[in-house]
């Protein structure tokens, strides 16, 4: 009997990695009564993640890998995402993404199954790329914000220093 392997992740310890777990457990019952959950607070930009690696090592052919969304599975570079996809394929896992309905259907034989497989592969690749780009943009905006903050702080310090120097100058002249 196949097992649904539920993977939930948050990037930092301050975030609640289990936020979606109960909903995913309920969702998993439509595939199997057997499930295992893998919960971790680890960056999605890293290929080597303890719980994800445990999930992959414990998986069997025909098991389901269930995630809430593609960005919970990956914010990897394209090269690393290709490695992860190959690992998932080599284990014979079927990837089901809760917020991507085309992945919810059981594998179908024939042309319909092949078309759906190609569509899902393209959508998952697209969503993984969007997740990675979103992460990169967020980091860049934070960096830009710190630069603006540093410039503003420098200006305020210079104004304050100039005021202090001028105040002392006029005080000494008096």
N, C-alpha and C positions, 0 to 999 in steps of 0.2 A: 504494500500500500504506500502511495506517495505521501510525502510530508510537505506541508507548507512551511517554508522557512522565512519568517518575517524579520526584515532588517529595518531597524529604526536608528537614526543618527542625528546628533546635533553637533555643531562645530566646537562648542566650548562647554565647560563644566557648568557655567552660569545658565545655560539653556536646558530646557526639559526635553531630553531625547525620547522620553516615553509619552510625549504629548499625544501622538496618534496611535499608540499601541492598541488601546481597547477597540478602536474603530477597525483597525487592521485585523485583529483577532476575530471580530464579528464577520468581517469581509471574508476571511480565510475559510470559514465554515462552508462556503459555497463550493470549495474545491476539495476539502478533506477535513475529517474530524481530528486529524493529527497535525499539530503545529509545534514549532519551536520558535522562540523569539531571541533575537540577537540585538542587544541595545548597547550603543556606545556614544561617547562624547569624544569625537575625533574629527579632524578636518576632512571634508570630502575631496580636498585637493591632493590627498595622500593615497597612493595605491595600497601601501601596506598598512592595514588597519586590523587590530587584534580580533575584533568580533567578526568582521567581514571575512577574514582569513579562516576563522573557526567555522563559520557558516560554509564556506567553500570546501573545507576539508571534511566536514561531516555530511555533506550532501551526497545524494545518490541520483542516478539517472532517473528522470521522470519526476523529481521533486519540483516544487514551485518556489521560486524566489519572489516574495511579495514585498514591495516597497510602496510608500505613500506617493512619492513622486520621483522622477528621475534625478532631481537635484539632491535627494536624500541618499541616493546611491553614488552619485558622481558629480564632482566639479573638477574632474581630472583633465589633464592635457589630452589632446586627441590620441597621442601615442599611448599614454597610460590607459585611456579608456578602451582602446583597441585590445590591450593586454587583458583588461578585466572582462571584456566581452568574450574573448577567447577562453578565459578560465571558466566563465559561466557556461559556455557552449560545451567545453570539454567535459564538464561534470554532468551534462545532460539536463541542466536546469531550465525550466520554463519561466521566463521573467514576466511577472504580472505587475503592472503599475496601476495603483488604485485610481489615480486621476487621469489615466489614459485608457478609456473604455475599449479601444480596439485590441488591447492586450488581454481583456477579460475572457475572451472566447477560448474554448478548448481547441486544441490543435485539430485542424480539419485536413482531410485527405484531398488530393486533387488540386486543380488549378486555383480554387477558392482559397485553400489553405496556403498555397505558395504565394498568392497575391497578398493575402493578409500578413504573412510573414515578412514579405518585402516592405510593405507599408509600415508595419510595426518597427522594423529595423531602422527605416529612414526616420520615423518620428522620434524614436529613442535617441538616435544620433543627433538629430536636430535639437531635442530638448537638453541633451547633455552639453552640447555646444553652447546653447543659450545659458545654461546654468554656469558654465565656466566663464563666459563673457560677463555675465551679471556679477559674478564674484570679482573678476578683474576690474570692472567699472567701479564697484563699491570700494575696493582697495584704493583705486586711483582718486576717487572723490574724497576719501578720508585723508589721503596724503595731501591733496590740494587744500583741504580744510585746515590741516595742520600748518601748511605753508602760509595761508592767509592769517591764521592765528598768530604765527611767529612774527610775521611782518607787522601786524597790528600791535602786538606786544612790544616789538622793537621801537615802533614809532611812539608809543605811549611812554616807554622808558626814556627815549631821547627827549621828548617834550618835558617830561618830569625832571630830567637831569638839567636841561636848559633852564627851566624855571628855577630850579634850586641854585644853579650857578649864577644866574642873573640876580636872584634875590640876595645871595651872599655878596655879590659884587656891589650892589647898591647899598647893602647894609654896611659893608666895609668902607665905602666912600663917604658915608654920612657921618 
